[in-house]
Amino acid sequence: MTIMKKYFLHLLVITATLIIYSCGSKQQDTESESDAFDNAQEEADEVSESLEGVIYNIPSPAEIPWLLEATGVEFDESLTNGYSLVDNYKTTFDVSALNMGIYAADLGYLSAYDKTQDAINYLTSMKGLADHLGVASAWDVEMLERFESNLGSKDSLYIIIEEGVENADKQLKNEDRSQAAALMTTGSFIEGLYIATQLIQSYPTDILSTEDRMTILTPLIRVVLEQEKSLQALLKLATSVPQDGMIVQVVKDLNGLDATFTELDIDEKIAQNQTDELLNDVTLRNLANQIAEMRRGIVE
């Protein structure tokens, strides 16, 4: 489990303990405070065990971009959110957190495809957004220098990007801003899925035969379909924080996305050897449209 996921899990355990303890105190006046707290701690430990798998299943910002690069699909610069737009997101903390996640995934996408100068431009712009969000040390000059000195190593860049997000996440948690941390995670997940689904949707239909085209796209489609469990984990994460501000719409959108994945019935089709019903354009059209609409609500 990464550092970021451990911090989030720790925070949720503390929060769950306090909530359960508070409820127990109101409902059972005759119970001693010590017994109430012990019971609350036991229940919180159960929450911890169940959430450990949840947090583990959420991909890091650079994970989906790296998977895309591994499929051999070509890079498409138009799918990233321009770094020159960063000042548009220095409004509320909700907006900043969501778009910090968007840019983290874009940075991963650029790095996976060796777009080094663009990646440096994004990292520099992200520093300004981090300053506004109050997590400046997560994307500081030292990180930029490390990034520039490791441009020849994708593995190192992956680690540096993940460390930056983990540090930002840690700072937000230390300041009791778990909601902002969840929004940042959501932003990076949605951007990764957006890039993947748009690559599928925009792939030329008049160059190759349908069979050859699907042969090329199948690995990319699999990357998208395999995110169902990650989406469910993210939804649990998003519903575990205070439900006010932009998180309310985020949860609504994630629920809609989850419903579309459920309709695909991926596990059953795989079990029945009906994967051909999944590996086609029509299957992913609604999914791609939903993701694009959610992403539009974040960046525009």
N, C-alpha and C positions, 0 to 999 in steps of 0.2 A: 504493500500500500504506500502511495506517495505521501510526502510530508503534508501536502495540501489536504489530502483526504483524511489524514490522521487528525489534523487540526479541526476540520469540520466535524468529524465524529466526536471529538472531545467536547466541542462547544454544544453539540446537540445533547450529549449526555448530561451536561450541567444544566441546560435549559429544561430538559425533561424532568430532572430531579427536582428542580425548583417548582415547576408546574404541578407535578404529581404531589409534592409535599404540601403545596398551598391548598390543592383541592382536598387532600386528605384531612387537613386541619379544619376545614370548614364543615366537612361532612361528619366527622367523628370527634365531637368535642370532648368525649370522655377518654379518648386515646392520648397517651402521653406524647409530648413532642419528640422524644427520643425514638419511641416505637414508630411514630408516623414517618420520621425521617428515614429510619431503617427500611421500612416498607417501600418508601419512595425510591430509595437507592436500589433496592432489589428490582423494582419495576424499571428503573432507568437502565440498569445493567442489561435487562432483557431488550430494551430499546437499542442499546449500544450494539448488542449482538446482531439484531436484525438490520441495523443501519450500516454495519460494517460492509456487508455485501452490496448494499445500495450504493455507497460512496465509491466502492471499488469498481463498480460497473460503469461509472461515468468516465468517458474518455478525456484525456488531457487535450488542451487546445491544438496541439500539433499532431495528435494521433491520426485523425481522419485525413488531413492533408498528406501525411506520410503514406497512408494506405493508398490514397489516390495515385501518388507518384509511382508506387510499386506496381500498379496495374498497367503502367505504360501509357496512360492517356496523356495527351498533350496539355501543356499549360495554357490557361486562358486568362490574360491579365484583366479583362473586362469584368470578371466575376469578383474581384476584390473591391473593397470599399476604399475609395481614394484617400490617401493620407492627408491631402490638402483640406479635407472636410472636417478634420479633427476638432477645430474650434467650434463647430456647430453643436458639439456634444458636451461642451463645458457649461451646461445649464444645471439641471438637477443631478443629484448623486445617482438616481435611478438610471437616467439617460447615460451618464458617464460610465457606470458600471456595465451596462449592457453593451455599450460600444467598445469598452476596453476588451470585453470578450470577443467581439467581432474582429477587432484589430489583432488580437493574439492569434486567432485562427488564420487570419490573412498572413501574418508574419510566418506562421508555420507553413502555409502554402507556398509562399515565396521562397522560403529557405529550403523546402523539400525539392524545389525545382532549380536551385542554384541561382536564383535571381538576387544576387548579393547586394547590388547597389540599391535596388528597390527595397530590400529587406532593411537595410540601414536607414533609409528614409522613413520607413514605417516605425522602426524602433525609436528614432529621434522624435517623431510626432507623438508616439505613445507616451513618451516621457512627459510632455505637456499635459496630456490627459490624466496621467497618473498624479501629477502635481495638483490638478484640480480635484481629483477624487480623494486626495489625501494619502496616497501611497507612493510618494515620490521615491523613496529609497528602494522600491521594488524594481524601478527602471531607471537607475542612476547612471552616471558617467562610467563608473567601473563596469557595469553590465554591458554598456555600449562598447567599451574597449575590449572586453572579453569576446563579445560577439564578432567584432571586426578581426580579432586575432585568430578566430576559429572558423573563418569562412570556408575553409577547405574541408571541414569535417561536418557532415550532416548530423552525425550522432551527437557531436558536441553542441551544435546549434539547437538540436531537439532538447537537450538537457538544460541549456541556458534559458530557452523560452519557458520551459516548464518551471524552472526555478523562479523566474520572474513572476509568473502567475501565482505560484505558491507563496512567494513573499508578499504579494499584494493581498492574497487571501488571508494570510496570517495577520497582517496589519488591520484589515477590516474586522476580523474576528476579535482581535484584542480590543478594538474600539466598540464592540457589541454591534457591529453592522453586518450581521449574518445575512440579512436580506440583500444587501449590495453584493456580497460574495456569491450568493445564489444567482443573482442576475448576471454577474460576470461569467459564471459557468454556463448559464443558459445562452448568453450571447455567442460564446465560442462554439458551443454544440450546434446551434442553429446555423452559424456561418459555415461550419464544416459540411453539414448536410446540404446547405444551399449550393455550395460549390459543386458537390458531387451530383446532385440531381440536375443542376443546370448543364453540366457537362454531358449528361445523358440526353437531356431534352434537345440540346443544340447540335448534337452530332449529326453530320451531313447524312441525308437519306438518298442522295442521288449519285453517290460515288461508288458504293459497294452494293452487292446483293443484300437482301434482308438477312440471309443466313450469315454471310460474312460480317455484316455490321453487328449482329447480335453476338457473334463470337468475340468480337473486340470489346463490346460493351458489357458482356456477362460479368467479368471480374468487378467492374465498377458498380453494376447493379447489386451484386452481392455485398459490397461495402455498405450500401445504403440499407439493404434489408437486414443486415446484421446489427443495425443500430436500434432495433426495437427494444431490446432489454435495457440498453443505455438510456433510451427515452423514458422508459418506465422508472428507472432509477432517478433520472433528473426530475421527473414529476413528483416523486416522493420527496426529493430534496426541496423543490420549490414550494411544496405545501407544508413543509416543516418550519418555515420562517413566518414572521408576522405578515398577515394578509392585508396590506394596504399599499397604495401607490401603484406603480407599474406591475408589481408582482401579480396583482389580481388578473390583469389581462394576459400576462404570461402564462399563468396557470390555466386559464381558459383555452388559450391557443394550444398549449401542450396537451391538454385533454382531447382537443379536436384532432390533433396529430396522432395521438395514441389510438383514437377510435378508428382512424384510417388504417393504421398498421394492423389493428385487430381484424378489420374487414378483409385484409389480405390473407389472413389465416396461414401465415408463413410456415409455422411448425407442422401443421396438418398436411399442407401441400407437399412439404419435404418428406414427411413420413409416408405419404401415399405415392411418392415418386412422381409428383405433378409439378416439378420445378419449372417446366416449360410455361406454365400458367403465370409464373412470377417473373420470368425473365423476358419481359416485353415492355414496350413503350406505354401501352395503355395502363398497365398495372401501376406505374409510377406517376402517371400524369396528375392525378388528384393530390398525391403526396407532394410532388414538386410544386404544385400551385399553392398548397397550404404553406409550405416552408417559405416560398418566395414572398407570400403575403405577410407572414410573420416577420421575416427579415426586413421587409419594406417598412413595417411599423416601428422597427428599431432604428434604422439608419436615416429615414426621411423625416 
